[in-house]
Every structure is written in C-alpha cells, then in structure tokens.
Amino acid sequence: MTEVRDIAAATTRRAVVVQDVHRSFGDREILRGVDLGVGAGEFVALLGASGSGKSTLLRIIGDLDHGARGRVAVPARTSVAFQEPRLLPWRRVWRNVAFGLPAAGRRHRALAALDEVGLAHVADVWPKTLSGGEAQRVALARALVRDPQLLLLDEPLAALDALTRLKMQQLIGQLWARHRLTAILVTHDVDEALVLADRAVVLRDGRLADELPITLERPRDPGSVHFAALRARLLGWLGVTAPRP
C-alpha cells in the first residue's frame, strides 16, 4: 500500500515526493518503480503514450488510487480537476463550486472562485446551460475554492475545441502564477506542456524515462525557434517525428 503523508514531515524543498511507486492491474504492471520530485510552486507536465500510466500516477499522487506500493508525500491541501467537469446537474453552479465546504461563508467563497475564472455571472444557473469551456472553468473554480497547495490536472482541456483550449491554457497559466500553486498536468499535447510547464517528464515502460526543463520566458511563443526545438525534442521522446517547416 502506498504511504501518503503531509509533505512537511518529509522535506521543506519539495512539495511532492514520489519514491519507488509500483501499480499493477491484474498481471499488467503499469508503474515500475516511479520516482518523481516536484518543487514548491513548480508546474510539471506528465506526458507519455496512451496506457503509459500518466493518469494512474496522478490518481496515486491525489490519493484516489489505493492499490499502489511505494511512498508518496504531498501537501495537506490537494485539489484535482479531471477531463470531465463532473458537475452535479441538480445543483446550481455556485453550489457545485461550494460542494463539501462548511456552510458558513460558502456562497461568498464560491462567488470569489467563480469570479477568478470569469464566471461570477453564472453562479445561479444550472450546469446544463453551460458550454464545455464554461463547465471546465467551473470545475477549476471548484478546485481553487479549497485553497489548494497542490493542483492536479488530469487532461482537463482534452475535450475542448482548439480555440477554447487555448483560452483555457492561458487561464490556467494565470491562475497558477497568481496563486503560486504547485501543479502537475497530465496531457497528450506537447505544445500545451511547453506553454504551461516549468518541466516536462515522459513516462515510458512504467518509469519516468525523460525529463526536459522548460526555461522559456513567459508568455511563450509557439512560433519561436526555441519553442520549436523543444517541441521536436519532446516529440522525439514520444516516438513522433516533428514535421519540417
């Protein structure tokens, strides 16, 4: 069983410590001794082929998968945003955001979180009236309202159209910078990783096989030569040949 405890007892320099984590499903071993450290305030992107264990690792870090072996130390306050918004259709938007919070002041806290994602005006509507992008922003507000030290993002933009996805990338970057969160993003999108993260790591054969620091100045320009070089390197690690300009 994975040991999960408050990071304060483990280290003051890293917000997340993953050591020798293994996870199997039946006879198939998905994670084979994964080690990962994430610094406080760092934004890390996890990439890899389908089935490489990215989401499994994220769920283990978020204490949502209790079948792993190894050691995981995380901050006390952790929030997760998933690919699907997972809003409760019978609760109005603000009540979705405030779900699980103490009664005192919860509407005020929910409205403040919705305002951060630009949706205070939809606080009293039903989730079914929201667009896909709006629903995902509500899910982000729900994660932020708990004042997390660690934000886990499991492909939250994968189902969005291209334009909405770009806008959401910008919003996530702004929220991360404003709150100085530690963040881990699972994504299949190399450009998304390069736009948002301080470091990209690639899962292969059940282990973290490659690691790329991303030192480009923010905001990042996907059309720049340096961005293109990093893109080509990541795509190569993922077994994809980058197209020539």
PLY file of the C-alpha trace (Angstrom):
ply
format ascii 1.0
element vertex 245
property float x
property float y
property float z
element edge 244
property int vertex1
property int vertex2
end_header
0.00 0.00 0.00
1.22 3.49 -0.82
2.23 5.59 2.16
0.77 9.09 1.85
1.51 11.80 4.39
1.94 15.55 4.76
4.98 16.88 2.95
6.01 18.97 5.96
7.32 15.86 7.64
9.38 14.89 4.60
11.07 17.93 3.12
10.84 21.70 3.02
12.18 21.97 -0.53
9.79 19.71 -2.44
6.02 19.82 -2.46
5.63 16.31 -3.90
7.88 13.30 -3.35
7.17 10.03 -5.16
9.52 7.14 -4.41
9.57 3.63 -5.89
5.87 3.59 -6.76
4.52 0.43 -8.37
0.99 -0.20 -9.66
-0.38 -3.30 -11.35
-3.78 -4.17 -12.76
-4.07 -7.93 -12.83
-0.93 -9.29 -14.47
-0.08 -5.98 -16.11
2.41 -3.76 -14.31
1.70 -0.13 -15.26
4.16 1.67 -12.97
7.51 0.05 -12.21
9.28 1.97 -9.50
8.47 5.58 -10.40
10.46 8.34 -8.69
9.41 11.98 -9.01
10.07 15.14 -7.05
8.17 18.39 -7.63
9.35 21.63 -6.08
7.04 24.00 -4.25
5.43 26.31 -6.82
6.70 24.25 -9.76
4.49 23.36 -12.75
5.26 19.88 -14.11
3.71 18.26 -17.19
3.44 14.46 -17.46
3.49 13.09 -21.00
3.56 9.61 -22.48
1.80 7.26 -24.86
-1.73 6.09 -24.13
-1.61 3.49 -21.39
1.75 4.67 -20.07
0.30 5.31 -16.61
0.12 9.11 -16.55
-3.38 9.34 -15.11
-2.72 6.38 -12.82
0.28 8.19 -11.34
-1.74 11.38 -10.93
-4.51 9.49 -9.13
-1.96 7.91 -6.80
-0.49 11.34 -6.00
-4.01 12.62 -5.36
-4.79 9.71 -3.01
-7.53 8.47 -5.35
-5.88 5.09 -6.04
-5.04 2.99 -3.01
-3.73 -0.09 -4.83
-0.15 1.10 -5.36
3.03 0.27 -3.49
5.70 2.83 -2.64
5.88 6.19 -0.91
4.09 9.41 -1.79
4.38 12.62 0.24
2.09 15.50 -0.72
0.79 18.77 0.75
-2.17 18.61 3.09
-4.46 20.52 0.68
-4.72 18.94 -2.76
-7.36 19.51 -5.45
-7.99 17.66 -8.71
-9.56 18.79 -11.99
-10.48 15.98 -14.39
-11.06 15.71 -18.13
-14.81 15.78 -17.50
-16.12 18.67 -15.36
-18.16 16.23 -13.25
-20.71 18.86 -12.24
-23.83 17.75 -10.36
-26.76 18.64 -12.66
-29.22 19.07 -9.78
-27.09 21.75 -8.07
-26.75 25.30 -9.34
-23.29 26.39 -10.41
-22.27 28.07 -7.16
-23.43 25.07 -5.16
-21.27 22.82 -7.35
-18.28 25.01 -6.58
-19.08 25.11 -2.85
-19.89 21.39 -2.54
-18.31 20.00 0.61
-17.39 23.36 2.10
-18.57 24.39 5.59
-21.91 26.23 5.45
-20.58 29.48 6.89
-19.49 31.79 4.08
-19.56 29.12 1.37
-21.56 31.18 -1.15
-19.13 34.07 -0.73
-16.17 31.73 -1.29
-17.83 30.13 -4.31
-18.57 33.51 -5.90
-14.98 34.64 -5.34
-13.67 31.47 -7.04
-16.12 31.87 -9.94
-15.03 35.48 -10.33
-11.41 34.32 -10.69
-12.37 32.21 -13.70
-14.63 34.92 -15.14
-17.95 33.23 -14.37
-19.45 35.03 -11.38
-22.41 35.95 -13.62
-23.47 32.29 -14.00
-23.43 31.46 -10.28
-27.17 30.77 -10.11
-27.70 28.92 -13.39
-27.97 25.15 -13.88
-24.89 23.30 -15.21
-26.76 22.06 -18.31
-26.89 25.65 -19.62
-23.08 25.96 -19.70
-20.82 25.48 -22.70
-18.00 22.94 -22.48
-15.45 25.64 -21.75
-17.65 27.24 -19.11
-18.23 23.90 -17.40
-14.49 23.28 -17.28
-13.91 26.74 -15.79
-16.49 25.94 -13.11
-14.56 22.74 -12.37
-11.40 24.82 -11.98
-13.22 27.19 -9.61
-14.31 24.18 -7.57
-10.68 23.07 -7.30
-9.43 26.55 -6.40
-12.08 27.33 -3.77
-10.37 24.91 -1.40
-7.18 26.99 -1.48
-5.02 24.05 -2.58
-1.27 23.85 -2.16
-1.19 21.24 -4.95
-3.36 21.29 -8.08
-3.60 18.08 -10.11
-4.87 18.44 -13.69
-5.85 15.23 -15.49
-6.21 16.30 -19.15
-8.83 18.93 -18.23
-8.74 20.51 -21.71
-8.74 17.39 -23.88
-12.42 17.56 -24.87
-12.46 21.27 -25.76
-12.31 22.81 -29.22
-8.99 24.32 -30.27
-9.84 27.97 -29.58
-11.41 27.29 -26.19
-8.43 25.12 -25.30
-6.01 27.97 -25.99
-8.07 30.31 -23.82
-8.17 27.75 -21.02
-4.40 27.25 -21.22
-3.98 30.97 -20.73
-6.39 30.95 -17.77
-4.61 28.02 -16.07
-1.28 29.77 -16.51
-2.66 32.96 -14.97
-4.21 31.12 -12.01
-1.01 29.19 -11.35
1.06 32.39 -11.40
-1.42 34.26 -9.19
-1.67 31.56 -6.52
1.89 30.20 -6.87
0.48 26.70 -6.78
2.41 23.53 -7.23
0.78 21.94 -10.29
1.02 18.62 -12.13
-0.65 18.36 -15.53
-1.31 15.15 -17.45
-1.55 15.90 -21.16
-1.07 14.35 -24.60
-0.48 17.80 -26.09
3.23 18.66 -26.37
2.52 22.34 -27.09
0.28 22.54 -24.02
3.11 21.19 -21.87
5.57 23.67 -23.33
3.22 26.63 -22.90
2.40 25.89 -19.26
5.09 23.87 -17.54
8.46 24.54 -15.94
9.43 20.95 -16.65
8.11 18.11 -18.80
8.64 14.47 -17.88
7.90 11.49 -20.11
6.59 8.17 -18.83
7.76 5.10 -20.74
7.78 1.41 -19.81
6.40 2.21 -16.38
9.10 4.68 -15.40
9.97 8.34 -15.86
12.26 7.95 -18.85
13.00 11.53 -19.93
12.95 14.98 -18.38
13.06 18.40 -20.03
13.43 21.71 -18.16
11.46 24.46 -19.94
13.22 27.75 -19.32
11.49 29.82 -22.00
10.30 33.22 -20.85
6.55 33.56 -20.26
4.27 34.16 -22.09
5.64 31.62 -24.54
5.52 31.87 -28.29
4.82 28.51 -30.02
6.16 30.04 -33.23
9.63 30.75 -31.86
12.73 28.80 -32.87
13.46 27.79 -29.27
9.91 26.56 -28.73
10.12 24.53 -31.95
13.40 22.93 -30.81
11.87 21.84 -27.51
8.77 20.57 -29.32
10.93 18.44 -31.63
12.83 17.02 -28.69
9.69 16.05 -26.78
8.04 14.59 -29.87
11.16 12.53 -30.50
10.99 11.10 -26.99
7.34 10.24 -27.64
8.24 8.44 -30.87
6.90 11.13 -33.21
8.98 12.78 -35.92
8.36 16.52 -35.91
7.33 17.84 -39.33
9.87 20.03 -41.11
8.94 23.69 -41.53
0 1
1 2
2 3
3 4
4 5
5 6
6 7
7 8
8 9
9 10
10 11
11 12
12 13
13 14
14 15
15 16
16 17
17 18
18 19
19 20
20 21
21 22
22 23
23 24
24 25
25 26
26 27
27 28
28 29
29 30
30 31
31 32
32 33
33 34
34 35
35 36
36 37
37 38
38 39
39 40
40 41
41 42
42 43
43 44
44 45
45 46
46 47
47 48
48 49
49 50
50 51
51 52
52 53
53 54
54 55
55 56
56 57
57 58
58 59
59 60
60 61
61 62
62 63
63 64
64 65
65 66
66 67
67 68
68 69
69 70
70 71
71 72
72 73
73 74
74 75
75 76
76 77
77 78
78 79
79 80
80 81
81 82
82 83
83 84
84 85
85 86
86 87
87 88
88 89
89 90
90 91
91 92
92 93
93 94
94 95
95 96
96 97
97 98
98 99
99 100
100 101
101 102
102 103
103 104
104 105
105 106
106 107
107 108
108 109
109 110
110 111
111 112
112 113
113 114
114 115
115 116
116 117
117 118
118 119
119 120
120 121
121 122
122 123
123 124
124 125
125 126
126 127
127 128
128 129
129 130
130 131
131 132
132 133
133 134
134 135
135 136
136 137
137 138
138 139
139 140
140 141
141 142
142 143
143 144
144 145
145 146
146 147
147 148
148 149
149 150
150 151
151 152
152 153
153 154
154 155
155 156
156 157
157 158
158 159
159 160
160 161
161 162
162 163
163 164
164 165
165 166
166 167
167 168
168 169
169 170
170 171
171 172
172 173
173 174
174 175
175 176
176 177
177 178
178 179
179 180
180 181
181 182
182 183
183 184
184 185
185 186
186 187
187 188
188 189
189 190
190 191
191 192
192 193
193 194
194 195
195 196
196 197
197 198
198 199
199 200
200 201
201 202
202 203
203 204
204 205
205 206
206 207
207 208
208 209
209 210
210 211
211 212
212 213
213 214
214 215
215 216
216 217
217 218
218 219
219 220
220 221
221 222
222 223
223 224
224 225
225 226
226 227
227 228
228 229
229 230
230 231
231 232
232 233
233 234
234 235
235 236
236 237
237 238
238 239
239 240
240 241
241 242
242 243
243 244
